[in-house]
Amino acid sequence: MSGLSGLAAWVPNVDPPIGDNFWGVNRSADPTRLAGLRYNAASQTIEEGLTSALAYGNREGADFDLIVMDFVSMAVL
């Protein structure tokens, strides 16, 4: 892999497959620490989704300092 990698490359939609090679790191060894957390809040309001996702991340040991969202979702929030 060469060049720049976007957010979707760093935190893919699904756990990395066995033998994954992202910048020389096999992220399938520990997907949570090496490839991020995924939380589907599609059936929740933005407030419920954020609260639930933050709670899930905290249970996994995450320490949040940034939330990235589009302008429309931010306006709804």
ChimeraX attribute file (.defattr): number of C-alpha atoms within 10 A of each C-alpha:
attribute: neighborCount
match mode: 1-to-1
recipient: residues
	/A:1	8
	/A:2	5
	/A:3	5
	/A:4	6
	/A:5	11
	/A:6	9
	/A:7	7
	/A:8	9
	/A:9	11
	/A:10	13
	/A:11	17
	/A:12	14
	/A:13	14
	/A:14	11
	/A:15	18
	/A:16	20
	/A:17	12
	/A:18	10
	/A:19	11
	/A:20	14
	/A:21	13
	/A:22	15
	/A:23	11
	/A:24	8
	/A:25	11
	/A:26	17
	/A:27	21
	/A:28	17
	/A:29	15
	/A:30	12
	/A:31	16
	/A:32	18
	/A:33	13
	/A:34	17
	/A:35	22
	/A:36	17
	/A:37	18
	/A:38	15
	/A:39	13
	/A:40	10
	/A:41	15
	/A:42	8
	/A:43	8
	/A:44	11
	/A:45	12
	/A:46	15
	/A:47	12
	/A:48	12
	/A:49	16
	/A:50	16
	/A:51	13
	/A:52	16
	/A:53	17
	/A:54	17
	/A:55	13
	/A:56	15
	/A:57	18
	/A:58	12
	/A:59	9
	/A:60	12
	/A:61	11
	/A:62	15
	/A:63	9
	/A:64	9
	/A:65	5
	/A:66	6
	/A:67	7
	/A:68	6
	/A:69	8
	/A:70	7
	/A:71	9
	/A:72	8
	/A:73	9
	/A:74	10
	/A:75	7
	/A:76	9
	/A:77	10
